[in-house]
Structure formats: structure tokens, C-alpha cells
Amino acid sequence: MNKISAIEKAILSEKAYKQMEKGVYTFLIDESIKKEEIAKIIENQFSVKVLKVNITKFAPKRKRIARSRKTTLVGGGKKAIVWLAKGQKIALLASKKEAKDQKSKSKSTKEKDVDKVSPEGKEG
């Protein structure tokens, strides 16, 4: 198995965003991968120190197909909950709050730049 494809995607929900503030990240992973392998992959891919990894399996849900009596299984899989060392974070998975803070900081610097230019187009 290709180790890079072992992590399918990050789980981004309200609960996951709250945990990200504490340095805990959740990933949907391949069924056959183990805790130690997940820790190594996360450390190599994101350049962070992993303290511990918990793995949980969740069952698929039975959904009814519209306008028929047939049902199908949807979802299900295996997820890894990864704890990072204190003060470390994964920049690609920034929480919504951090993203808003960064946007507001960039807006305030743009407004200051605009104030410095006079109506004639000269700085001063």
C-alpha cells in the first residue's frame, strides 16, 4: 500500500475545529493502517511531533433509495485522532477562527495603506 494514500482526508466538523484549537486533529484513514504508521506519516507529511494516536471504527448507515423500497449502506470507515505536541499545529488545517483573524489582520493593514495616499494620488 502507498503510505501517502493511507490518509484519505481530514475530518472538518464543528467538533473537529474545537479540538484543533487544543492541538488534536482527526483524519479519515485506510482500514488496514496501524497507529504507529499513522504517527510516522503525519510527522513526515506535516513536520510536527505526534504525541499519541487513537483509532476508532464507525459503522455505515443504512439509507433508503428514493421512490423505492431498496436500501444501501453509506459511510463507515476508520478514523484517527492525532494529538500534537504543545504549541504545534498543522497550517493547512487552520480553524475557522484563525482564518478569520488572519483575514481581519490583512484587511486592517490594507486600510492603513489606503489612508496614507491623498486624493491627488500622492503619499503624505
C-alpha positions as MATLAB code, in Angstrom:
seq = 'MNKISAIEKAILSEKAYKQMEKGVYTFLIDESIKKEEIAKIIENQFSVKVLKVNITKFAPKRKRIARSRKTTLVGGGKKAIVWLAKGQKIALLASKKEAKDQKSKSKSTKEKDVDKVSPEGKEG';
ca = [
       0.000    0.000    0.000;
       1.103    3.524   -0.736;
       1.677    5.257    2.610;
       0.678    8.672    1.299;
      -2.780    7.461    0.305;
      -3.309    5.916    3.752;
      -4.727    9.229    4.970;
      -7.838    9.783    2.883;
      -8.893   13.213    4.213;
      -9.119   15.408    7.283;
     -12.442   15.462    9.089;
     -13.625   19.070    9.343;
     -16.642   19.453   11.593;
     -17.582   21.757   14.471;
     -16.213   19.288   16.981;
     -13.007   18.836   14.980;
     -12.469   22.617   14.806;
     -12.829   22.904   18.592;
     -10.293   20.122   19.045;
      -7.869   21.756   16.593;
      -7.539   24.701   18.970;
      -6.176   22.224   21.537;
      -3.812   20.521   19.068;
      -5.983   17.472   18.316;
      -6.633   16.603   14.652;
      -8.951   13.981   13.134;
      -8.318   12.133    9.861;
     -10.242    9.548    7.854;
      -7.781    6.726    7.206;
      -7.452    3.444    5.328;
      -8.863    0.345    7.053;
      -5.580   -1.584    7.166;
      -3.248    1.034    8.689;
      -1.955    0.950   12.280;
      -1.329    3.649   14.903;
       2.455    3.695   14.557;
       2.228    4.093   10.792;
      -0.230    6.990   11.140;
       2.110    8.772   13.565;
       5.060    8.435   11.176;
       3.040    9.608    8.165;
       1.680   12.683    9.988;
       5.135   13.597   11.321;
       6.735   13.298    7.867;
       3.958   14.949    5.891;
       3.284   17.954    8.162;
       6.638   18.299   10.058;
       5.101   18.082   13.532;
       5.654   15.929   16.648;
       2.851   13.432   17.324;
       2.290   12.564   20.997;
      -0.388    9.887   20.612;
      -2.892    8.425   18.180;
      -6.316    6.916   18.858;
      -8.146    4.932   16.195;
     -11.897    4.337   16.032;
     -14.075    2.480   13.565;
     -17.560    3.677   12.726;
     -20.310    1.656   11.120;
     -22.014    2.554    7.850;
     -25.591    3.793    7.986;
     -28.457    2.262    6.056;
     -30.134    4.790    3.743;
     -33.272    4.331    1.719;
     -33.130    4.936   -2.024;
     -35.752    7.465   -3.136;
     -39.043    6.161   -4.518;
     -38.210    2.520   -3.859;
     -38.007    0.037   -1.031;
     -34.328   -0.623   -1.624;
     -31.672    0.402    0.865;
     -27.932    0.875    0.645;
     -25.065    1.306    3.077;
     -23.475    4.772    3.186;
     -20.341    5.889    5.015;
     -18.482    3.842    7.540;
     -14.756    3.543    7.910;
     -11.876    4.194   10.251;
     -10.658    7.480   11.707;
      -7.532    8.507   13.563;
      -7.471   11.145   16.299;
      -3.953   12.606   16.490;
      -2.528   14.636   19.417;
       0.308   17.014   18.564;
       2.982   18.391   20.896;
       2.061   21.585   22.744;
       2.288   24.718   20.606;
       2.354   22.844   17.278;
      -0.359   22.973   14.640;
      -0.974   21.941   11.068;
      -1.144   25.118    8.983;
      -3.191   23.537    6.182;
      -5.977   22.713    8.618;
      -6.342   26.092   10.313;
      -9.558   26.536   12.263;
     -12.249   28.937   11.089;
     -11.471   31.349   13.917;
      -7.772   31.529   12.987;
      -8.635   32.074    9.329;
     -10.976   34.960   10.239;
      -8.306   36.523   12.449;
      -5.770   36.383    9.627;
      -8.243   37.943    7.173;
      -9.107   40.774    9.567;
      -5.401   41.499   10.121;
      -4.781   41.691    6.382;
      -7.814   43.993    5.908;
      -6.632   46.370    8.621;
      -3.180   46.685    7.009;
      -4.790   47.374    3.616;
      -6.960   50.119    5.136;
      -3.892   51.769    6.658;
      -2.169   51.768    3.271;
      -5.182   53.433    1.680;
      -5.256   56.180    4.342;
      -1.681   57.188    3.564;
      -2.480   58.130   -0.056;
      -4.029   61.569   -0.629;
      -6.863   62.210   -3.109;
      -4.342   63.535   -5.656;
      -2.566   60.197   -5.580;
       0.445   61.423   -3.623;
       1.595   59.901   -0.360;
       1.823   62.143    2.593;
];
